[in-house]
Amino acid sequence: MKKKSIVVRNATLDDVPAILEVAKKAYPQWSELQRANERNYQMQISAFPEGQFVAVVDGNVVGYCSSLIVYLDDDSPWYAHGEITGFGSFSTHNYSGNTLYGSDIAVDPDYQRMGVSKKLYTARKSLFKRYNLKQMIAGGRIPGYKHYSGKMSAKAYVAKVLAGELQDKALNAHMKAGYEVHGVHFGYMDDEQSLGYSTHLVMPNPRHNPTKRALAGQPIKRTVRRARICAVQYEMRKIASWQELSEQVEYFVDTADLYDSHLVVFPELFIAQMLCTLDRTAPLPELVKELADFHDKYIELFTSLATSRQMMIVAGSVPVHQPDGSIRNVAHLFSAMGNVYTQDKLHLTPAEATYWGLSQGEGLKVFDTPLGRIAILICYDIEFPELSRMLVDAGVDLIVVPFATDERKAYQRVRYCAQARAVENTIYVVLAGNVGALPRSPAMTLNFGQAAILTPSDFAFPMNAVAAEGIINTQTVVISDIDLGALEVEREVANVRPLMDRRPDIYTIERQIPIQKIKVS
């Protein structure tokens, strides 16, 4: 018999009736009052859509799991199910927490022992690694204990199951999933089979970076979402090989990692440093094609750095061959999990189109990351306010701008427009650029730059609306913490509120294409 394909995806509100049916079949001994109801599942999906999963076979939902993020103190990690889940509403969910709490998991009995629960747990594990959470915890049922309650304590029963002397369907499944038992407690939830007892299950995150999470994760009373950003001022200097470029890139990533940065941003077309290793007498469009040939090495380099240092990297932009034979200037976002996402440059300067032979890109994307919603606009693109406004309407909190400018006036165009975008949209804008000189090169011989992390201009932000900026034309990095949660507050209560005070009766921005919203994992 052919093995059925199991697909795990995020749950939607349309899945709620099917989830209810799975729960009813998986827990037939529970009453309607003991199981979550339709409203509970709707609230859970609305509160934390990324944390709710369903397993689908042949178009039918055959399993589900639910989870939320909470902040738990090490001294008191144990809570009753109703307390930690807001009695099933997930009102206690907090993106700034440190722990993924597994609220429930169930598989249709007709599809058990087919690997459904394993796939659901894989989705959960990926989630808590993606958010750099300290651990995943749950309260585990021990339904087999009812047969031994008069013979031994619940703790003794659990110890025998862990030793392999007894079998418990639920506890054995939890151990197989990778949980550790950190205690046995009473009063977790109303469960007759377990006689009110349950295990305190903990699954540590082996890739957890406590320093980075301490910056982003705060007690549940806090509403802030913090991130540490590192923007690179990259020196364009003569090199002789790809190895030299790789070493220079690695230096910047290691510096960002040393200061516990969550995100590091490189400049536009820094890979043009390789031009001084090519035949400078060749036409520039031919040399750009040779730069595009380095794309595979570029992907390999930054994937390795992002995964080994466990950080997100916006690796500037590089020329990329297209199926139709053209070449586009494309920015790349590398996740800590090793995934790669791209954003084309949409507007080209006359020099890029004429001398470099580049083609305009397509599409506009919002990247939903564990830090927040990020967009990338490459250099010239930030000078078109329509793009930024459309992105902000799609939920963006941070726009990253890799740029390459050759002299002060060119830089000022990018800098002033970026600052305007931050002010008019109440967002953060990060600039990362090239500096220095590139001798014996047919292009980018001069580079003028100053990396900066720009903010809105109001009392909650720095005096000059600049969180940090580098020393002009010096190889360095710029590092600053940003509070993404402050943006939501300021858009409502600031002295001026550009997003709230718009006049759609006078003007509107009409999108001609859909904005792609991409979940970064």
Beta strands, then each sheet from edge to edge (+ up, - down):
strand 1: 7-10
strand 2: 53-57
strand 3: 60-70
strand 4: 99-107
strand 5: 135-140
strand 6: 180-186
strand 7: 197-204
strand 8: 226-235
strand 9: 263-268
strand 10: 312-321
strand 11: 327-334
strand 12: 340-344
strand 13: 365-368
strand 14: 373-376
strand 15: 398-403
strand 16: 428-437
strand 17: 446-447
strand 18: 452-454
strand 19: 466-469
strand 20: 476-483
strand 21: 516-519
sheet 1: 1+ 2- 3+ 4- 5- 7+ 6-
sheet 2: 12+ 11- 10+ 9+ 8+ 16+ 15+ 14+ 13- 21-
sheet 3: 12+ 11- 10+ 9+ 8+ 20-
sheet 4: 12+ 11- 10+ 9+ 8+ 16+ 17-
sheet 5: 12+ 11- 10+ 9+ 8+ 16+ 18- 19+
end
